[in-house]
């Protein structure tokens, strides 16, 4: 099975009507969408997503932001999908992200950076399991 990653389209992207544009970037790269849910997180769920940052100054504002409005949670599949996705998203802070990346083209903020993506195979597995049951991830072969 190919590698999988979790990508969250955050509230700022939903509010700015960038969901289709963001999904399109991953599709155009040739990655395979295998699961998606449009949902609004509770603060408890947002705490889970960013648990590795607990205790840092930006943690609570980030949790409040992620749970403030709907998000689109997706799972993508492909060889090297985690590394490719990180490049597609761009560096964390929009003001320093490369042009051509999602953050480089659409974000100029430290806090509001449009997307979240898993940073390792271990975090991808853990994050995917937070949002999806195994039967909610669709295995298929593209035509």
C-alpha positions in Angstrom: 0.0 0.0 0.0 1.2 3.5 -0.8 1.9 6.0 1.9 -0.9 8.1 3.4 -1.2 11.5 5.0 -3.8 13.6 6.6 -4.5 17.1 5.3 -6.8 19.5 7.1 -8.2 22.5 5.2 -8.5 25.0 8.1 -11.3 27.5 9.0 -9.5 30.4 7.3 -9.4 28.5 3.9 -13.1 27.6 4.3 -14.1 31.2 5.1 -12.1 32.4 2.1 -13.6 29.9 -0.3 -10.3 28.2 -1.0 -11.3 24.6 -0.4 -11.6 23.7 -4.1 -8.3 25.4 -5.0 -6.5 23.6 -2.2 -7.9 20.2 -3.0 -7.1 20.8 -6.7 -3.4 21.4 -5.8 -3.2 17.9 -4.4 -5.2 16.3 -7.3 -3.1 18.1 -9.9 0.1 16.7 -8.4 -1.4 13.2 -9.0 -2.2 12.3 -5.4 -5.2 10.1 -4.7 -8.0 11.3 -2.4 -9.1 8.3 -0.3 -11.2 10.0 2.4 -12.9 13.3 3.3 -15.1 14.8 6.0 -16.5 18.3 6.3 -16.9 18.9 10.1 -16.5 21.3 12.9 -14.1 20.2 15.7 -14.8 20.6 19.4 -12.0 22.2 21.4 -11.2 18.8 22.9 -10.7 17.4 19.4 -8.5 20.4 18.4 -6.4 19.8 21.5 -5.8 16.2 20.3 -4.7 17.4 16.8 -2.1 19.8 18.2 -1.2 17.9 21.4 2.5 18.0 20.5 2.4 21.8 20.9 0.7 21.7 24.4 2.4 24.3 26.6 3.6 26.5 23.8 2.4 30.1 23.7 0.5 29.6 20.5 -1.3 26.4 21.6 -4.5 27.7 23.0 -5.1 30.3 20.3 -4.5 27.6 17.7 -7.0 25.3 19.4 -9.6 28.0 19.5 -9.0 28.9 15.9 -9.2 25.2 14.6 -12.5 24.7 16.5 -14.0 28.1 15.5 -15.5 27.1 12.1 -15.9 24.1 9.8 -12.8 22.3 8.4 -12.3 19.7 5.7 -10.3 16.7 6.9 -8.9 14.6 4.1 -6.6 11.5 3.6 -4.4 11.4 0.5 -2.4 8.5 -0.8 0.7 8.1 -3.0 4.4 7.3 -3.0 6.1 9.9 -1.0 2.8 11.7 -0.2 4.0 13.2 3.1 7.0 14.9 1.6 5.1 16.0 -1.5 2.3 17.4 0.6 4.6 19.4 2.7 6.0 21.0 -0.4 2.6 21.7 -1.8 1.6 23.4 1.4 4.8 25.4 1.8 6.6 26.4 5.0 4.5 27.0 8.1 4.5 30.8 8.0 2.7 32.2 5.0 4.9 35.3 4.8 7.9 33.2 4.2 6.4 30.4 2.1 7.5 29.8 -1.4 5.4 31.2 -4.3 3.6 28.3 -6.0 2.8 26.7 -2.6 -0.6 27.0 -1.0 0.7 29.1 1.8 3.0 31.1 -0.5 0.1 32.0 -2.8 -2.7 32.5 -0.3 -1.3 33.2 3.2 0.7 36.0 4.7 0.1 35.1 8.4 1.9 33.3 11.1 -1.3 32.0 12.8 -3.7 31.6 9.8 -1.9 29.3 7.4 -4.8 27.6 5.6 -3.8 23.9 5.9 -2.4 21.3 8.3 -0.5 18.2 7.1 1.1 15.3 8.8 4.8 15.6 9.1 5.8 11.9 9.4 4.4 8.4 8.7 3.9 8.0 12.5 1.9 11.3 12.9 0.0 10.5 9.7 -1.2 7.2 11.0 -2.1 8.7 14.4 -3.9 11.7 12.9 -5.8 9.6 10.3 -7.0 7.3 13.1 -8.3 10.4 15.0 -10.8 11.2 12.2 -11.4 8.0 10.2 -12.4 4.4 10.8 -10.7 1.9 8.5 -13.9 1.4 6.5 -14.2 5.1 5.8 -11.0 5.1 3.8 -11.7 4.0 0.2 -9.3 1.8 -1.6 -9.7 2.1 -5.4 -7.6 2.0 -8.5 -7.9 5.2 -10.7 -8.9 4.5 -14.3 
